Amino acid sequence: MHGVTEDNVYVDLNWGFDHVVGYWYDIIETRDGEENVVEEWSSSMGGSRSKMLEFLIKYNLPEEHRSMVGLDMQF
């Protein structure tokens, strides 16, 4: 998912589940052609599914993905 802010900064939200890293997400900004990782997280780095769920809720991402995380299922 991506969008453009008022300052012509492109923001990409990426998320998913991987058998190695578990649940994961990253937020990447692109300004003037230069990418900058704002935040990245995976359950293999520590933390709980609640962090993933907070991310999904904060950015109003698909309800199906929220439910899957809540049930500890992959998507």
C-alpha positions as CSV (number, residue, x, y, z in Angstrom):
1,M,0.0,0.0,0.0
2,H,1.4,3.4,-0.8
3,G,0.4,7.1,-0.7
4,V,1.8,10.5,-1.2
5,T,2.1,13.1,1.5
6,E,1.7,16.9,1.1
7,D,5.5,17.2,0.6
8,N,5.5,14.8,-2.3
9,V,7.0,12.1,-0.1
10,Y,5.9,8.6,-1.2
11,V,5.1,6.3,1.7
12,D,5.0,2.5,1.2
13,L,3.5,0.2,3.8
14,N,4.5,-3.5,3.4
15,W,3.3,-6.3,5.7
16,G,2.8,-10.0,5.7
17,F,3.8,-13.4,7.2
18,D,6.9,-15.4,6.5
19,H,7.8,-18.8,7.8
20,V,11.2,-17.6,8.9
21,V,10.6,-14.1,10.3
22,G,6.9,-14.6,11.3
23,Y,4.7,-11.5,11.1
24,W,6.5,-8.5,9.7
25,Y,6.0,-5.0,8.4
26,D,8.0,-2.1,7.1
27,I,7.3,1.6,6.4
28,I,9.5,3.2,3.7
29,E,9.5,6.8,2.6
30,T,10.8,7.9,-0.8
31,R,11.8,11.5,-1.1
32,D,13.5,12.9,-4.2
33,G,14.2,9.3,-5.4
34,E,15.9,8.3,-2.1
35,E,14.4,5.6,0.0
36,N,14.5,5.8,3.8
37,V,13.3,3.0,6.1
38,V,11.1,4.7,8.7
39,E,10.3,1.5,10.7
40,E,10.6,-2.2,10.3
41,W,9.5,-5.0,12.6
42,S,9.1,-8.7,12.7
43,S,8.0,-11.1,15.3
44,S,11.4,-12.8,15.1
45,M,13.0,-9.6,16.5
46,G,11.0,-10.0,19.6
47,G,7.7,-8.6,20.7
48,S,4.2,-10.0,20.3
49,R,1.5,-10.2,17.7
50,S,-0.2,-7.2,19.4
51,K,2.5,-4.9,17.8
52,M,1.5,-6.3,14.4
53,L,-2.2,-5.8,15.2
54,E,-1.6,-2.2,16.3
55,F,0.1,-1.5,13.0
56,L,-2.8,-3.0,11.0
57,I,-5.3,-1.0,13.0
58,K,-3.4,2.3,12.9
59,Y,-3.2,2.2,9.1
60,N,-6.7,0.8,8.7
61,L,-5.4,-2.2,6.8
62,P,-7.7,-5.2,5.9
63,E,-9.9,-6.6,8.5
64,E,-9.1,-10.1,7.3
65,H,-5.5,-9.6,8.2
66,R,-6.3,-8.3,11.6
67,S,-8.5,-11.3,12.3
68,M,-5.8,-13.7,11.1
69,V,-3.2,-12.1,13.4
70,G,-5.7,-12.2,16.3
71,L,-6.1,-15.9,15.7
72,D,-2.4,-16.4,15.2
73,M,-2.8,-17.6,11.6
74,Q,-0.7,-16.8,8.6
75,F,-1.9,-14.8,5.7
